[in-house]
Amino acid sequence: MQRVDHTRKDPQCAPMIIFIQRLKLRILWSWQGWSAAWREEYSLRSWVWSYLISVLLAFWLPLSVAERALLLALGLLVIAAELFNTAIERTVDRISKEMHPLSGAAKDAASAAVAVTAIAAGLAWVVILIG
Ligand SMILES: Nc1ncnc2c1ncn2[C@@H]1O[C@H](COP(=O)(O)OP(=O)(O)OP(=O)(O)O)[C@@H](O)[C@H]1O
């Protein structure tokens, strides 16, 4: 099938086409990153299942819209932090799998970042439920 190059016909629509093409690529790369992390990282899968349970709870409990929004957003933040953690682990391992205090410190800091976001989400749950 022949490809139609719209930019040749109307130069004004070129930025829009480039934007859409870049967006499609970014979605593809993000999907690749997500599926690889999902396959290989037990921690990510655990956070996703915990998040799904928290979403069900947040909609089942008599909470306000703002409370639900906060809990759902904080839960997603934990998942995002876990993805950053995975990215840092991969980068460190790509540079060298050799044991080194700096490699350990980088991985520990990434792990601590996940813990901080998880504590934030947990605190939000405690404050909303207990007051
Ligand atoms: N190259 C290294 N040099 C020194 N210490 C390391 C190194 N690799 C891992 N460690 C130590 O082992 C810990 C676990 O690292 P690992 O890469 O096995 O993470 P993981 O078990 O996959 O973690 P997560 O469950 O968060 O995915 C690190 O936080 C760090 O303390």
The ligand as an SDF file (V2000), in Angstrom:
LIG
                    3D

 31 33  0  0  0  0  0  0  0  0999 V2000
   26.5300   -4.0710   41.7860 N   0  0  0  0  0  0  0  0  0  0  0  0
   26.2270   -3.9640   43.0900 C   0  0  0  0  0  0  0  0  0  0  0  0
   27.1260   -3.4860   43.9850 N   0  0  0  0  0  0  0  0  0  0  0  0
   26.8270   -3.3680   45.2990 C   0  0  0  0  0  0  0  0  0  0  0  0
   25.6210   -3.6790   45.8340 N   0  0  0  0  0  0  0  0  0  0  0  0
   24.6600   -4.1540   44.9920 C   0  0  0  0  0  0  0  0  0  0  0  0
   24.9170   -4.3240   43.5900 C   0  0  0  0  0  0  0  0  0  0  0  0
   23.7870   -4.8260   43.0160 N   0  0  0  0  0  0  0  0  0  0  0  0
   22.9050   -4.9430   44.0080 C   0  0  0  0  0  0  0  0  0  0  0  0
   23.4000   -4.5420   45.1920 N   0  0  0  0  0  0  0  0  0  0  0  0
   22.6880   -4.5200   46.5010 C   0  0  0  0  0  0  0  0  0  0  0  0
   21.6110   -5.4370   46.4600 O   0  0  0  0  0  0  0  0  0  0  0  0
   20.3680   -4.7430   46.5790 C   0  0  0  0  0  0  0  0  0  0  0  0
   19.3310   -5.3900   45.6870 C   0  0  0  0  0  0  0  0  0  0  0  0
   19.7200   -5.1840   44.3460 O   0  0  0  0  0  0  0  0  0  0  0  0
   19.0120   -5.9050   43.1370 P   0  0  0  0  0  0  0  0  0  0  0  0
   19.5490   -5.3600   41.8520 O   0  0  0  0  0  0  0  0  0  0  0  0
   19.1140   -7.3830   43.3590 O   0  0  0  0  0  0  0  0  0  0  0  0
   17.5510   -5.3880   43.3400 O   0  0  0  0  0  0  0  0  0  0  0  0
   16.1730   -6.2180   43.3990 P   0  0  0  0  0  0  0  0  0  0  0  0
   16.3010   -7.3290   44.3930 O   0  0  0  0  0  0  0  0  0  0  0  0
   15.8260   -6.5580   41.9870 O   0  0  0  0  0  0  0  0  0  0  0  0
   15.2880   -5.0480   44.0060 O   0  0  0  0  0  0  0  0  0  0  0  0
   13.7420   -4.7290   43.7240 P   0  0  0  0  0  0  0  0  0  0  0  0
   13.0030   -5.7570   44.5300 O   0  0  0  0  0  0  0  0  0  0  0  0
   13.5910   -3.3120   44.2220 O   0  0  0  0  0  0  0  0  0  0  0  0
   13.5470   -4.8320   42.2360 O   0  0  0  0  0  0  0  0  0  0  0  0
   20.6840   -3.2750   46.2170 C   0  0  0  0  0  0  0  0  0  0  0  0
   19.7560   -2.3850   46.7930 O   0  0  0  0  0  0  0  0  0  0  0  0
   22.0930   -3.1370   46.7490 C   0  0  0  0  0  0  0  0  0  0  0  0
   22.0890   -2.9010   48.1550 O   0  0  0  0  0  0  0  0  0  0  0  0
  1  2  1  0
  2  3  1  0
  2  7  2  0
  3  4  2  0
  4  5  1  0
  5  6  2  0
  6  7  1  0
  6 10  1  0
  7  8  1  0
  8  9  2  0
  9 10  1  0
 10 11  1  0
 11 12  1  0
 11 30  1  0
 12 13  1  0
 13 14  1  0
 13 28  1  0
 14 15  1  0
 15 16  1  0
 16 17  2  0
 16 18  1  0
 16 19  1  0
 19 20  1  0
 20 21  2  0
 20 22  1  0
 20 23  1  0
 23 24  1  0
 24 25  2  0
 24 26  1  0
 24 27  1  0
 28 29  1  0
 28 30  1  0
 30 31  1  0
M  END
$$$$
